[in-house]
Amino acid sequence: MILFRGADAPLPHGGDLDAARRLFPGAPEPFIDLSTGINPSPYPLPRLAAEALTRLPAADALRALAAVAARAYGAPSAAQIVPAPGTQLLLPLVAALASPGNAAILTPTYTELARAATFAGHRTQAVRALGDIGDARLVILANPNNPDGRLHGKDALLKLASGLRPRGGLLVVDEAFMDVGPPDASLAADVARGNIVVLRSFGKFFGLAGVRLGFALAAPALAARLAAALGPWAVSGPALAVGTKALADAAWIERTRRRLAKAAKRLDAILSGAGLEIVGGTTLFRLVRTPSARDLFDHLGRAGILVRGFAENPRWLRFGLPGDAQAWRRLQAAADRYPR
């Protein structure tokens, strides 16, 4: 998944405002970043004790975070939770839990899933459907999917995991956007089956990507292997403190789900009003399809608004949520100026 650099050269991933400013040097400031699926209204940071920065992270604090995360995500126990400095770092470690062989990645999806499998020594193949995995020993998918929000049913995924078991296969489900997905769609409660690993991202829903916090949910034996690979003190003191407080704040979580759903409907109105076809997404982002995607990307960039383009799907653009009233007004104004 990449951004367009004019008509040709890509930018890797979203959120690179420095590159956007180089690409659109005359754009008005502040630049509005709609190129990620990160909540633009973050969880309020708690006051941190000085020890969070001056001492090595405590093992008791790590265990407390794991316990809170298990309750928040619906995992059977804290023994099945592995906190880490972001799921990006976890991906190749999780892929390495399966013996090297064929890996199937359900696409289109987040490109780092395939890169992690390749890095772990697997022969990686892109597939379009669960029934196309062939003899893969490792299957990785995102649920809900990024960028189209595609959601696989729980029963189908459990059946897939059962089919992988006889050949020692592993199912890895990246649930980075499950915080805004259907509550009963997560496989968090099923990781005790032994060949399922679920990844959960903290930064996207809580709007604190810079904290660098994520979790692997797995059966205790797999969880122990991942924790050993990470080593001691993998999660910083500030991340432990912020994550523990935020994940326990059920009232904020529920309010935020409702607020994001409302904001997504507002975004839909702007995109539809601009004549764009909405083809998927979650309440943290929307995916549109238009034959003028490159022109629209440039039009928005000149207006100081960065969205996500896809070289492999040149008719797609992904829009995150504006973060404040000014950003909403600027997006609406740019959409109104775009020729239908």
Secondary structure as UniProt FT lines:
FT   STRAND          2..4
FT   TURN            6..7
FT   STRAND          10..12
FT   HELIX           17..23
FT   TURN            25..26
FT   STRAND          32..33
FT   HELIX           51..54
FT   HELIX           59..73
FT   HELIX           78..80
FT   STRAND          81..84
FT   HELIX           87..95
FT   TURN            96..97
FT   STRAND          102..106
FT   HELIX           111..119
FT   TURN            120..121
FT   STRAND          123..127
FT   HELIX           130..132
FT   TURN            134..135
FT   STRAND          138..142
FT   TURN            146..148
FT   HELIX           154..164
FT   HELIX           165..167
FT   STRAND          170..174
FT   TURN            176..177
FT   HELIX           178..180
FT   TURN            183..184
FT   HELIX           188..193
FT   STRAND          196..201
FT   HELIX           203..206
FT   HELIX           209..211
FT   STRAND          214..217
FT   HELIX           220..230
FT   TURN            232..233
FT   HELIX           237..247
FT   HELIX           250..273
FT   TURN            274..275
FT   STRAND          277..282
FT   TURN            283..284
FT   STRAND          285..289
FT   TURN            291..292
FT   HELIX           293..302
FT   TURN            303..304
FT   STRAND          305..306
FT   STRAND          308..309
FT   TURN            311..312
FT   TURN            314..315
FT   STRAND          316..320
FT   HELIX           325..337
//
